[in-house]
Amino acid sequence: MAAAMVAAVHGVGRQDRSSPGGGGAPQVDTGKYVRYTPEQVEALERVYGECPKPSSLRRQQLIRECPILSNIEPKQIKVWFQNRRCREKQRKEASRLQTVNRKLTAMNKLLMEENDRLQKQVSRLVYENGYMRQQLHNPSVATTDTSCESVVTSGQHHQQQNPAATRPQRDANNPAGLLAIAEETLAEFLSKATGTAVDWVQMVGMKPGPDSIGIIAVSHNCSGVAARACGLVSLEPTKVAEILKDRPSWYRDCRCVDVLHVIPTGNGGTIELIYMQTYAPTTLAAPRDFWILRYTSGLEDGSLVICERSLTQSTGGPSGPNTPNFVRAEVLPSGYLIRPCEGGGSMIHIVDHVDLDAWSVPEVLRPLYESPKILAQKMTMAALRHIRQIAHESSGEMPYGGGRQPAVLRTFSQRLSRGFNDAVNGFPDDGWSLMSSDGAEDVTIAFNSSPNKLVGSHVNSSQLFSAIGGGILCAKASMLLQNVPPALLVRFLREHRSEWADPGVDAYSAAALRASPYAVPGLRAGGFMGSQVILPLAHTLEHEEFLEVIRLEGHSLCHDEVVLSRDMYLLQLCSGVDENAAGACAQLVFAPIDESFADDAPLLPSGFRVIPLDAKTDAPSATRTLDLASTLEVGSGGTTRASSDTSSTCNTRSVLTIAFQFSYENHLRESVAAMARQYVRTVVASVQRVAMAIAPSRLGGQIETKNPPGSPEAHTLARWIGRSYRFHTGADLLRTDSQSTDSSLKAMWQHSDSIMCCSLKAAPVFTFANQAGLDMLETTLIALQDISLEKILDDDGRKALCTEFPKIMQQGFAYLPGGVCVSSMGRPVSYEQAVAWKVLSDDDTPHCLAFMFVNWSFV
């Protein structure tokens, strides 16, 4: 086969020995090989382009249709196509290996440079350490020592702390003065990007490699906060520079970038004076703005540099715009060094160094503005990820859903993120105004009567706002959370929408996209919600962000809720759900859409944002579930694990921001505002309950916190359930070898049938369920307490229970016929039989009702 492959490169194929060896177009070479003419090769290549693996019938048809191939055996044609496919596979593999080799070569160069930089940093630290030791041991010498080491070290230190001391005098209001500032900025930026001007500490988990994002480091003990990244991308330097300059496309917190002046320089570069605004991440702080000089230039080695810094009183230069309600922040020398790689692609060095004026925000929020890890995630790594994403899309290797181009899906993600930021900030120049409060300050209500200005001219807003006049109303709130991993909370909110969302409110938002919206809904504590189906659309290269469509399957319960019987659709953006990403912001943003899902569909984003306020610990994060499974390892082993997990978890804080937007008609504005205010308060209460449940410090006592106050411990309840079942029916429910309460709890928890308890009230709600019960209801022990018995039973089940209820209370138990019930996600569940019995406490008083659904399964 190897010889045939080599020969096929030159138009040669192995000849079947049973076929004739001479005559015709193909010339037989010693009876062993066939040499094809250029015309024959061209004909075969044409067919290969259409069908690389033709069937036997297709090969025979090819011989009949092409007279020049008439003297070639079908088997020989088959061999030619086999060889051709092998050559194509080898070519692709060789190309892939060459690409990997180029990446490894470039990465090796990058690592060698990083190693040289670290050696310089170590040398400097050794000198400084020796100098400090000398000062500590011999103070008199320290004040008079003029040795080379001490002079150089102290001189470097003085220059680093006081860079303005050596600046030459210049007129910064003319081009020559601005060029002097630009050249100085360039030198300072390069000293940070490739030198030791900043003490960089590599972020945990960022391992360099041919397919990694790159080398990520954050600052240590410097003014402001700084982050640095080095990486490789398969785009040319000019394309990379173009992407990086378009900051709103990749920096989600960037509201606008206005280039007010462009000044060409004599060396072929440009100086730009830029005014930039950024969003505030929460409702508790003001947004920031920047007045920046950006300098673009080429270096002698062919590299491209884009560096920038703020123009302040100390640097000089023209004054920038002042906008009310914005806090002026400062960009210290930062930028991008883009170097071409051999064989194509670029090597990028990114430095972001800012002073966000952390003293202007409440003390509890200052970590948001003083954390270099948050800066690295939101700016530095975001820029590098965006470039890698564009490069990957350009290669055509990434599949996308919905039949849309990657750029269109990226636009949807940007619109969702931007719309949510607009809602959180509520800028007056976008048309937002605050409404009067109802006395409590927990929820802020703002309205926008000029929504067309907000959504933009490119969006078809005729669906969203009626002809009789209307606008957008936003209800928002921020709160502090304790010991709650942001990724875990957002992941729960995404996967368990029914735990916090009201279907009536969802239906109102969806109805705004239709011709005749229905009335403002009243909030219902136990609203019925159909199942949630997640339809993936796209995800980024490292899966740190994904775009999806959520279909909420509607189910009407009565005639006046016909609107709920229609499916509803949400476009949803989820990001930051990786618990191992230090400083990452977790976010869930969604907006109702209609079935058409047009590219210019109007979007009113709502959602949640959770940002960590404290440094992430290095303690391993165990896989936590939102039920008893992780804590029901009863006995000494389970107890030990729970306590060790709790002790290893430090107190961490995060800030949660919630914003919900609704369209309204003018005559209904007050009603919508009241509904929105109450809805956000309800959502906040739900999120607080979930947050308390999933906080790692609570896991050790999870069994106790899941039951209502005054209820028995879980093992006591398990003993009561088993004993009452045996007392009423004469059969054993829990078969255990040991009589200990721990073994009873474990046996009940692992029972194959669904066992659950509900309260003895007029409207019974569930208080406990074993693992099978939670699986059947598709819920958790936390959310279980919000599910009523009536909610899961169908009409036949409710009638059977009503009929047998007196018997249960008198006789103690009853057998109910098989039927169908509904999970919390709206999925039908069939069961062969149900048993209901009265659970008695130790003093033989009724405590609750227990149900067991036998041989259940999803329909």
C-alpha positions in Angstrom: 0.0 0.0 0.0 2.9 2.4 0.8 4.3 1.9 -2.7 0.9 2.4 -4.2 0.5 5.7 -2.3 3.9 7.0 -3.5 3.2 5.9 -7.0 -0.3 7.5 -7.0 1.3 10.9 -6.4 2.7 10.7 -9.9 -0.5 9.3 -11.4 0.4 5.6 -10.9 -1.9 3.0 -9.4 -1.5 -0.8 -8.7 -2.9 -2.9 -11.6 -5.1 -5.9 -10.7 -3.1 -9.0 -11.8 -6.2 -10.6 -13.4 -6.7 -7.6 -15.7 -5.0 -7.3 -19.1 -1.7 -5.6 -19.0 -1.3 -3.7 -22.2 -3.0 -1.5 -24.8 -5.3 1.6 -24.5 -4.6 4.8 -22.7 -3.0 3.5 -19.6 0.5 2.2 -20.1 1.5 -0.9 -18.1 4.8 -0.6 -16.4 6.4 -4.2 -16.2 2.9 -5.6 -15.6 2.8 -4.2 -12.1 1.7 -0.5 -12.2 -0.5 1.7 -14.3 0.5 5.3 -15.3 -2.4 7.6 -15.8 -2.4 10.4 -18.4 -3.0 14.0 -17.3 -6.5 13.9 -18.8 -7.4 10.8 -16.8 -6.1 12.3 -13.6 -8.1 15.5 -14.3 -11.3 13.5 -14.8 -10.7 11.5 -11.6 -9.9 14.7 -9.6 -13.2 16.2 -10.8 -15.1 13.3 -9.5 -13.1 13.3 -6.2 -14.0 16.9 -5.6 -17.7 16.0 -5.9 -17.5 12.7 -4.0 -14.3 11.5 -2.3 -15.7 8.0 -1.7 -17.8 6.9 -4.7 -19.7 3.7 -4.5 -19.2 0.7 -6.8 -22.1 1.8 -9.0 -20.7 5.3 -9.2 -17.3 4.1 -10.3 -18.9 1.9 -13.0 -20.9 4.9 -14.1 -17.7 7.0 -14.2 -16.1 4.5 -16.6 -19.1 4.5 -18.9 -19.4 8.3 -18.9 -15.6 9.0 -19.5 -14.3 7.3 -22.6 -10.7 8.0 -21.5 -11.2 5.8 -18.5 -12.8 2.9 -20.4 -9.7 0.7 -20.4 -9.2 1.0 -16.6 -10.7 -1.7 -14.3 -13.2 -0.7 -11.7 -11.0 -2.2 -9.0 -8.1 0.0 -10.2 -10.4 3.1 -10.0 -11.2 2.1 -6.4 -7.5 1.9 -5.6 -6.9 5.4 -7.0 -9.6 6.9 -4.8 -8.2 5.1 -1.8 -4.8 6.5 -2.4 -6.2 9.9 -3.1 -8.0 9.9 0.3 -4.8 8.8 2.0 -2.9 11.6 0.4 -5.5 14.1 1.6 -5.5 12.8 5.1 -1.7 12.9 5.2 -1.7 16.5 3.9 -4.1 17.6 6.6 -2.2 15.8 9.3 1.1 17.4 8.0 -0.5 20.8 8.0 -1.8 20.3 11.5 1.6 19.2 12.8 3.3 22.2 11.1 0.8 24.5 12.8 1.4 22.8 16.2 5.1 23.0 15.6 4.9 26.8 14.8 2.8 27.3 18.0 5.3 25.3 20.1 8.2 27.3 18.6 6.6 30.6 19.3 5.5 29.5 22.8 9.1 28.3 23.5 10.3 31.7 22.5 7.7 33.4 24.7 8.6 31.2 27.7 12.4 31.9 27.2 11.6 35.6 27.2 9.5 35.2 30.3 12.2 33.2 31.9 14.7 36.0 31.2 12.3 38.6 32.6 11.8 36.5 35.8 15.6 36.1 36.2 16.0 39.9 36.0 13.2 40.3 38.6 14.9 37.8 40.9 18.2 39.6 40.5 16.6 42.9 41.4 14.8 41.4 44.4 18.0 39.8 45.6 19.8 43.2 45.4 16.9 44.9 47.2 16.8 42.1 49.9 20.5 42.4 50.5 20.3 46.2 50.7 17.4 45.9 53.2 19.3 43.4 55.3 22.3 45.7 55.4 20.1 48.6 56.6 18.6 46.4 59.3 21.9 45.1 60.7 24.0 48.3 60.3 21.9 51.4 60.3 25.0 53.8 60.4 26.4 52.2 57.3 22.9 52.3 55.6 22.9 56.1 55.9 26.4 56.7 54.6 26.9 53.8 52.2 27.8 55.0 48.7 28.6 51.6 47.2 27.6 50.8 43.7 25.0 48.3 44.8 23.2 50.6 47.2 23.3 53.6 44.9 22.0 51.7 41.9 19.3 50.0 43.9 18.1 53.1 45.8 18.3 55.1 42.6 16.2 52.6 40.7 13.7 52.5 43.6 13.4 56.3 43.7 12.9 56.5 39.9 10.3 53.8 40.0 8.3 55.5 42.8 8.8 59.0 41.4 8.8 58.7 37.6 7.7 62.4 37.3 10.9 63.6 38.9 13.0 63.0 35.8 10.5 64.1 33.2 11.7 67.0 31.0 9.6 70.1 30.7 7.4 70.2 27.7 4.4 71.9 26.3 1.8 69.1 26.3 -0.8 71.1 24.4 1.0 70.9 21.1 1.8 67.9 18.9 5.5 67.8 19.9 4.6 67.8 23.6 2.0 65.1 23.0 4.6 63.0 21.1 6.9 63.3 24.1 4.2 62.0 26.4 3.5 59.2 23.9 7.2 58.1 23.7 7.4 58.2 27.5 4.2 56.1 27.7 5.7 53.6 25.2 8.9 53.2 27.2 7.0 52.7 30.5 4.6 50.2 28.8 7.4 48.1 27.4 9.1 48.0 30.8 5.9 46.5 32.2 5.2 44.1 29.3 8.7 42.7 28.9 10.6 44.1 31.9 10.4 44.2 35.6 8.7 47.6 36.3 5.9 45.7 38.0 6.2 42.7 40.2 4.0 40.1 38.4 2.5 37.0 40.1 1.2 34.3 37.8 -2.5 33.5 38.3 -3.2 30.0 39.6 -4.3 27.5 36.9 -3.0 29.4 33.9 -0.6 26.9 32.4 1.1 27.9 29.1 0.8 25.5 26.1 0.0 25.5 22.4 -3.8 25.5 23.0 -3.9 27.5 26.3 -5.0 31.1 26.5 -1.5 32.1 27.5 0.5 33.3 30.5 -1.6 35.4 32.8 -0.2 37.4 35.7 -1.4 40.0 38.1 0.3 42.8 39.9 1.6 42.7 43.5 2.1 45.8 45.6 1.9 48.4 43.0 -0.1 51.6 42.7 -3.5 50.9 41.2 -4.2 47.4 39.8 -2.6 45.7 36.9 -2.8 42.5 34.9 -0.6 41.1 32.1 -1.2 38.4 29.5 1.1 36.8 26.8 -0.4 34.6 24.2 -0.4 33.4 20.6 -3.1 33.9 18.0 -3.3 32.9 14.3 -4.1 36.4 13.1 -1.8 38.9 11.5 -0.7 41.9 13.7 -2.7 44.5 11.8 -5.9 42.5 12.2 -5.1 42.0 15.9 -4.6 45.7 16.3 -7.8 46.5 14.6 -9.7 44.2 17.0 -8.1 45.5 20.1 -8.8 49.1 19.2 -12.5 48.2 18.9 -12.8 48.0 22.7 -16.7 47.9 22.9 -16.7 44.7 20.9 -14.8 42.7 23.6 -14.8 44.7 26.8 -18.4 44.2 28.1 -18.1 47.0 30.6 -17.2 49.6 28.0 -20.2 51.9 27.2 -18.5 54.1 24.6 -15.2 55.1 23.1 -15.1 58.5 21.4 -12.0 59.4 19.4 -12.0 63.2 19.6 -8.6 63.9 17.9 -6.2 62.0 15.6 -2.7 63.4 15.2 -0.2 61.7 12.8 3.4 61.5 13.9 6.5 61.8 11.9 7.5 58.2 12.5 4.4 56.8 10.8 2.4 56.4 14.0 -0.7 58.1 15.3 -1.7 59.8 18.5 -5.4 59.7 19.4 -7.1 61.6 22.2 -10.0 59.4 23.5 -12.9 59.8 25.9 -14.2 56.5 27.2 -17.0 55.6 29.6 -17.5 52.3 31.4 -20.5 50.9 33.2 -20.7 50.4 36.9 -21.0 46.7 37.7 -23.6 47.2 40.4 -26.3 49.7 41.4 -24.2 50.7 44.5 -21.4 52.6 42.7 -21.0 55.3 40.1 -19.7 54.5 36.6 -16.2 55.5 35.5 -14.9 57.6 32.6 -11.3 58.1 31.2 -9.5 60.8 29.2 -6.8 58.9 27.4 -3.9 59.4 25.0 -3.4 56.4 22.7 -0.2 56.0 20.7 0.1 53.5 17.8 3.5 52.9 16.4 5.8 50.3 14.8 9.1 49.1 16.3 12.3 48.4 14.4 11.8 44.6 14.7 8.5 44.8 12.9 6.4 44.7 16.0 3.3 46.8 16.4 2.6 48.7 19.6 -0.6 50.3 20.9 0.0 52.1 24.2 -2.1 54.5 26.2 -2.3 56.5 29.4 -4.6 59.0 31.0 -3.9 62.7 30.5 -3.9 64.3 34.0 -2.6 67.4 35.6 0.7 65.7 36.3 1.2 64.6 32.6 -0.1 67.7 31.1 -2.1 67.9 27.9 -5.5 69.2 26.9 -8.4 68.8 29.3 -11.0 66.2 28.5 -14.8 66.2 28.7 -16.5 66.2 32.1 -19.7 64.2 32.3 -22.0 64.5 35.4 -22.5 61.3 37.5 -19.2 59.8 36.3 -16.1 59.3 38.4 -12.8 60.1 36.6 -10.5 57.1 36.7 -6.9 56.9 35.4 -5.2 54.6 33.0 -1.5 54.2 33.9 0.9 53.3 31.0 -0.8 50.2 29.4 -1.1 48.7 26.0 -0.5 45.9 23.5 2.7 44.7 22.0 2.0 42.6 18.8 4.8 40.7 17.2 4.6 38.7 14.0 5.4 35.0 14.2 7.3 33.0 11.6 4.8 31.2 9.4 1.9 33.6 10.3 0.1 34.6 13.4 1.0 36.9 16.2 2.5 36.9 19.7 0.6 39.4 21.9 1.7 41.0 25.2 -1.2 42.8 26.9 -0.8 45.1 30.0 -3.8 46.7 31.7 -2.9 49.1 34.5 -5.6 51.4 36.0 -6.4 53.3 39.1 -10.2 53.1 39.5 -10.4 55.5 42.5 -11.5 52.8 44.9 -11.9 55.4 47.7 -15.0 56.9 46.1 -17.1 53.7 46.6 -18.4 52.2 49.9 -15.8 50.2 51.8 -17.5 46.9 51.3 -17.3 47.3 47.5 -13.7 48.4 47.3 -12.4 44.9 46.4 -14.3 45.3 43.1 -11.9 48.2 42.3 -8.8 46.9 44.0 -8.6 43.3 42.7 -6.1 42.7 39.9 -7.8 39.3 39.4 -11.1 40.9 38.5 -9.3 43.3 36.2 -7.5 40.3 34.5 -10.8 38.5 34.0 -12.9 41.5 32.7 -10.3 43.2 30.5 -7.0 41.4 29.9 -8.2 37.9 29.4 -11.3 39.1 27.7 -9.2 40.8 25.0 -7.1 37.7 24.5 -10.1 35.4 24.4 -11.9 37.6 21.9 -9.0 37.6 19.5 -8.6 33.8 19.8 -12.4 33.4 19.2 -12.2 35.5 16.0 -9.2 33.5 14.8 -11.0 30.2 15.5 -14.1 31.4 13.7 -12.1 32.5 10.7 -10.7 29.0 10.4 -14.3 27.7 9.9 -13.8 24.9 12.4 -16.4 26.0 15.0 -20.0 24.8 14.5 -22.8 27.2 15.3 -26.5 26.6 15.9 -29.6 28.3 14.5 -28.2 28.6 11.0 -26.6 32.0 11.8 -23.1 33.3 11.2 -20.8 33.6 14.2 -20.8 37.5 13.9 -24.6 37.5 14.2 -24.6 35.4 17.3 -21.8 37.5 18.8 -24.0 40.6 18.2 -26.8 39.0 20.2 -24.4 38.3 23.1 -23.2 41.9 23.0 -26.7 43.3 22.9 -27.8 41.2 25.8 -24.8 42.2 27.9 -25.1 45.9 26.9 -28.9 46.0 27.5 -28.4 44.6 31.0 -25.6 47.1 31.8 -27.9 49.9 30.5 -30.6 48.7 32.8 -28.3 48.5 35.9 -26.9 52.0 35.3 -29.9 53.8 34.0 -28.1 56.8 32.4 -30.2 60.0 32.1 -28.8 60.7 28.6 -30.5 57.4 27.5 -33.8 58.7 28.8 -34.0 57.0 32.2 -35.7 58.7 35.1 -36.3 57.4 38.7 -39.8 56.8 40.0 -40.8 57.8 43.5 -40.2 55.1 46.1 -42.9 53.3 48.1 -41.0 54.0 51.3 -38.6 51.1 51.2 -35.2 51.6 49.6 -34.5 48.0 48.7 -35.8 48.1 45.1 -35.1 51.0 42.6 -37.7 51.7 39.9 -36.6 53.6 36.8 -38.6 54.2 33.6 -37.6 55.3 30.1 -40.2 57.0 28.0 -37.9 57.3 25.0 -37.0 53.6 24.5 -36.3 53.9 20.8 -33.3 56.0 21.7 -32.1 53.2 24.0 -32.7 50.1 21.7 -31.2 51.9 18.7 -32.3 52.6 15.1 -31.1 49.2 13.9 -33.7 47.3 16.0 -37.3 46.8 15.0 -39.0 48.1 18.1 -42.6 48.4 16.7 -43.4 45.0 18.3 -42.3 46.2 21.7 -44.1 49.5 22.1 -47.7 50.1 21.2 -48.9 53.0 19.1 -50.8 54.4 22.1 -47.6 55.2 23.8 -45.3 53.4 26.2 -41.8 52.8 27.4 -39.5 50.6 29.4 -39.6 50.1 33.2 -36.7 48.6 35.2 -36.8 47.3 38.7 -33.3 46.6 40.2 -31.6 45.9 43.4 -28.2 44.9 44.8 -27.4 42.8 47.8 -24.4 41.3 49.6 -24.1 37.5 49.8 -21.9 35.6 52.3 -20.1 32.3 51.5 -21.8 31.8 48.2 -19.6 30.8 45.2 -20.9 33.0 42.3 -20.5 30.2 39.7 -22.6 27.8 41.8 -25.4 30.3 42.4 -25.7 31.3 38.7 -25.6 27.7 37.6 -28.5 26.9 40.0 -30.5 29.9 38.8 -30.0 28.8 35.2 -30.9 25.1 35.7 -33.8 25.7 38.1 -35.7 28.6 36.7 -38.9 27.4 38.3 -37.4 28.0 41.8 -37.4 31.8 41.4 -39.4 32.8 38.3 -43.1 33.6 38.1 -44.7 32.2 35.0 -47.3 35.0 34.9 -44.5 37.6 34.7 -42.8 35.6 32.0 -46.0 35.4 30.1 -46.5 39.2 30.5 -43.0 39.8 29.1 -43.6 37.4 26.2 -47.0 38.9 25.4 -45.4 42.3 24.9 -44.0 40.8 21.7 -47.4 40.0 20.4 -50.2 42.1 18.9 -52.4 42.2 22.0 -50.6 42.0 25.4 -52.8 40.8 28.3 -53.3 42.6 31.6 -50.6 43.1 34.2 -50.5 39.9 36.2 -50.8 39.5 39.9 -47.9 37.5 41.5 -48.7 34.0 42.6 -46.6 32.3 45.2 -47.0 28.8 43.7 -47.4 29.6 40.0 -47.4 26.6 37.7 -44.5 26.5 35.3 -44.0 24.0 32.4 -40.8 22.3 31.7 -37.7 24.3 30.6 -35.8 23.1 27.5 -32.4 24.6 26.8 -31.4 24.8 23.2 -27.7 25.6 22.7 -26.8 28.2 20.1 -23.1 29.0 20.5 -20.3 29.0 23.0 -16.9 30.6 23.2 -13.7 28.6 22.7 -13.1 27.9 26.4 -16.8 27.5 27.3 -16.6 30.5 29.7 -19.7 32.0 28.0 -22.6 30.4 26.1 -25.6 31.6 24.2 -28.8 29.6 24.2 -32.5 29.7 23.6 -34.8 28.7 26.5 -38.2 27.2 25.6 -40.7 27.4 28.5 -43.4 24.9 27.7 -46.7 26.4 28.7 -49.5 24.6 30.5 -52.9 26.3 31.2 -54.6 25.4 34.4 -57.9 27.1 33.9 -59.8 29.0 31.1 -58.5 32.5 32.1 -54.9 31.4 31.7 -55.0 30.4 28.1 -52.0 32.7 27.4 -49.9 30.4 29.6 -50.6 27.4 27.3 -48.4 28.9 24.6 -44.7 28.1 24.6 -42.5 31.1 25.6 -38.9 31.7 24.4 -36.0 33.4 26.0 -32.6 34.3 24.5 -30.1 33.7 27.3 -26.5 34.5 27.9 -24.6 32.7 30.7 -21.0 33.3 31.7 -18.6 32.7 34.6 -19.9 29.3 35.8 -16.4 27.9 36.2 -15.7 27.7 39.9 -12.0 27.6 39.4 -11.7 30.9 37.6 -10.2 33.4 40.1 -12.0 36.7 40.1 -14.5 35.8 37.5 -17.9 37.5 37.4 -20.9 35.1 37.0 -23.8 36.3 35.0 -27.2 35.1 33.7 -28.9 37.5 31.3 -32.1 36.7 29.3 -34.7 38.4 27.2 -38.0 37.3 25.7 -38.1 36.6 22.0 -40.8 35.4 19.7 -40.8 32.3 17.5 -39.4 34.1 14.5 -36.1 35.1 16.3 -35.2 37.8 13.8 -31.8 39.3 13.7 -33.2 42.7 14.5 -35.6 41.5 17.2 -35.9 43.9 20.1 -34.4 42.7 23.3 -35.2 43.8 26.9 -32.5 42.0 28.9 -33.0 41.1 32.6 -31.0 38.9 34.8 -28.4 38.4 37.6 -24.8 39.3 38.1 -22.7 38.0 41.0 -19.2 39.4 41.5 -16.7 38.1 44.1 -15.6 40.7 46.6 -12.8 38.7 48.3 -9.7 36.8 47.1 -10.5 33.3 46.1 -9.1 30.6 48.4 -7.0 27.8 47.1 -9.0 25.2 49.0 -10.3 22.5 46.8 -14.0 22.9 45.9 -15.8 19.7 46.3 -18.7 18.9 44.0 -21.7 20.2 45.8 -25.2 19.1 45.1 -28.3 20.9 46.1 -29.8 18.0 48.0 -28.9 15.6 50.8 -26.8 13.4 48.6 -23.5 15.0 49.6 -24.2 15.0 53.4 -26.1 11.8 53.9 -22.9 9.8 54.3 -24.1 9.1 57.8 -21.8 7.8 60.4 -18.4 8.9 61.4 -17.1 9.2 57.9 -19.8 11.6 56.7 -19.5 13.7 59.9 -15.8 14.0 59.5 -16.0 15.1 55.9 -18.7 17.7 56.5 -16.7 19.3 59.3 -13.5 19.3 57.3 -15.2 20.9 54.4 -16.6 23.6 56.6 -13.3 24.3 58.3 -11.4 24.7 55.0 -13.9 27.3 53.7 -13.0 30.9 54.5 -15.6 33.7 54.7 -16.1 35.0 51.2 -18.4 37.7 50.0 -19.9 38.6 46.7 -22.3 41.3 45.5 -25.4 40.3 43.6 -27.1 42.7 41.2 -30.6 42.0 39.9 -32.4 43.9 37.2 -35.7 43.2 35.4 -37.1 45.2 32.5 -40.7 45.4 31.3 -42.4 47.2 28.6 -45.5 49.2 29.6 -48.3 51.2 28.1 -48.6 54.7 29.5 -52.0 54.2 31.3 -50.6 51.0 33.0 -47.2 52.4 34.1 -48.1 52.5 37.8 -49.5 49.0 37.8 -46.5 47.6 36.0 -44.2 49.4 38.5 -46.0 47.9 41.5 -45.9 44.5 39.9 -42.1 44.8 39.1 -41.2 46.1 42.6 -43.0 43.2 44.3 -41.6 40.7 41.8 -38.0 41.7 42.4 -38.6 41.5 46.1 -39.9 38.0 45.6 -37.0 37.0 43.5 -34.5 38.5 46.0 -36.2 36.4 48.8 -35.9 33.2 46.6 -32.3 33.9 45.8 -31.5 34.5 49.5 -33.0 31.2 50.4 -31.1 29.4 47.7 -27.9 31.2 48.6 -28.2 30.1 52.3 -28.8 26.5 51.1 -25.8 26.2 48.9 -23.3 28.2 51.0 -20.4 25.7 51.8 -20.4 26.7 55.5 -24.0 25.4 55.8 -23.3 22.0 54.2 -22.3 20.5 57.4 -25.7 21.2 59.0 -27.7 20.8 55.9 -30.0 18.1 57.3 -31.1 20.4 60.1 -31.6 23.5 58.0 -33.7 21.8 55.4 -36.6 21.0 57.7 -39.1 23.6 59.1 -38.3 25.0 62.6 -39.5 22.7 65.3 -39.3 19.5 63.2 -37.3 16.5 64.2 -33.9 15.6 63.0 -33.8 13.7 59.7 -32.8 10.4 61.3 -35.7 10.8 63.7 -38.1 11.4 60.9 -36.8 8.4 59.1 -37.4 6.2 62.1 -41.0 7.6 62.5 -41.7 6.9 58.9 -40.5 3.3 59.0 -42.2 2.6 62.3 -45.5 4.1 61.3 -45.5 2.1 58.0 -44.9 -1.1 59.9 -47.6 -0.2 62.5 -50.3 0.5 59.9 -49.5 -2.1 57.2 -47.7 -4.8 59.2 -44.9 -4.8 56.6 -41.3 -3.4 56.9 -40.6 -0.4 54.7 -36.9 -0.2 55.6 -34.9 -3.5 55.6 -31.7 -2.9 57.6 -29.4 -5.2 59.5 -28.8 -2.6 62.1 -31.3 -0.9 64.3 -29.4 2.4 64.5 -31.1 5.6 63.4 -28.3 6.3 61.0 -28.9 3.1 59.1 -32.6 3.8 58.9 -32.0 7.2 57.4 -29.5 5.7 54.9 -31.9 2.9 53.9 -34.8 5.3 53.4 -32.6 7.8 51.4 -31.5 5.0 49.1 -35.0 3.3 48.8 -35.8 2.7 45.1 -39.4 3.9 45.4 -40.2 7.6 45.8 -40.9 8.4 49.5 -42.0 11.9 50.5 -43.8 13.6 53.4 -46.2 16.5 53.4 -47.7 18.7 56.1 -51.1 18.1 57.7 -52.5 21.5 56.7 -55.4 22.7 54.5 -52.9 23.2 51.7 -50.4 20.4 52.2 -46.8 21.2 51.1 -43.9 18.7 51.0 -41.4 18.8 53.8 -39.1 15.9 53.0 -38.3 13.4 50.2 -35.7 10.7 49.7 -33.4 10.7 46.7 -35.9 8.9 44.4 -38.6 11.4 45.5 -36.4 14.4 44.6 -35.5 12.7 41.3 -39.2 12.1 40.5 -40.2 15.7 41.3 -37.1 17.1 39.6 -36.3 19.4 42.5 -34.1 19.8 45.6 -34.7 19.6 49.3 -34.6 23.4 49.4 -37.2 23.9 46.7 -39.3 21.0 47.9 -40.9 23.1 50.5 -42.4 25.3 47.8 -44.2 22.4 46.1 -47.8 21.6 47.2 -49.3 18.1 47.0 -52.1 19.4 44.8 -49.6 20.8 42.4 -48.2 17.4 41.4 -51.4 15.3 41.3 -53.6 15.2 38.2 -57.4 15.3 38.4 -57.7 11.5 38.9 -55.1 11.5 41.6 -56.7 14.4 43.5 -60.1 12.6 43.3 -58.6 9.3 44.6 -56.9 11.1 47.5 -60.0 13.0 48.5 -61.9 9.7 48.5 -59.4 7.8 50.6 -58.4 10.7 52.9 -61.0 9.8 55.6 -59.8 6.2 55.5 -56.2 7.4 55.9 -57.0 9.5 59.0 -59.1 6.7 60.6 -57.3 3.5 59.6 -53.9 5.1 59.3 -53.1 4.2 55.7 -54.6 3.6 52.2 -53.6 2.2 48.8 -54.2 4.6 45.9 -54.5 3.3 42.3 -51.7 3.9 39.8 -51.8 7.0 37.7 -49.9 10.0 36.4 -48.5 12.9 38.3 -46.4 15.9 37.2 -42.8 16.9 38.3 -41.8 20.4 39.2 -40.5 20.9 35.7 -43.8 19.9 34.2 -42.9 16.4 33.1 -45.5 13.6 33.5 -44.6 10.8 35.7 -46.4 7.4 35.8 -46.5 5.1 38.9 -48.0 1.6 39.4 -49.4 2.3 42.9 -49.2 4.8 45.7 -49.3 4.2 49.4 -50.3 6.9 51.8 -50.0 6.6 55.6 -50.1 8.7 58.7 -46.7 9.3 60.3 -46.9 9.2 64.1 -44.3 10.8 66.5 -43.0 9.2 69.6 -46.0 10.2 71.6 -48.3 8.8 68.9 -49.6 12.1 67.7 -49.9 12.7 63.9 -46.9 14.5 62.6 -47.3 14.4 58.8 -48.5 12.3 55.9 -46.1 10.0 54.0 -46.5 8.9 50.4 -44.7 6.2 48.5 -45.0 6.1 44.7 -44.1 2.5 43.5 -42.3 1.8 40.3 -42.4 5.3 39.0 -41.0 6.5 35.6 -41.1 9.5 33.4 -43.6 9.2 30.5 
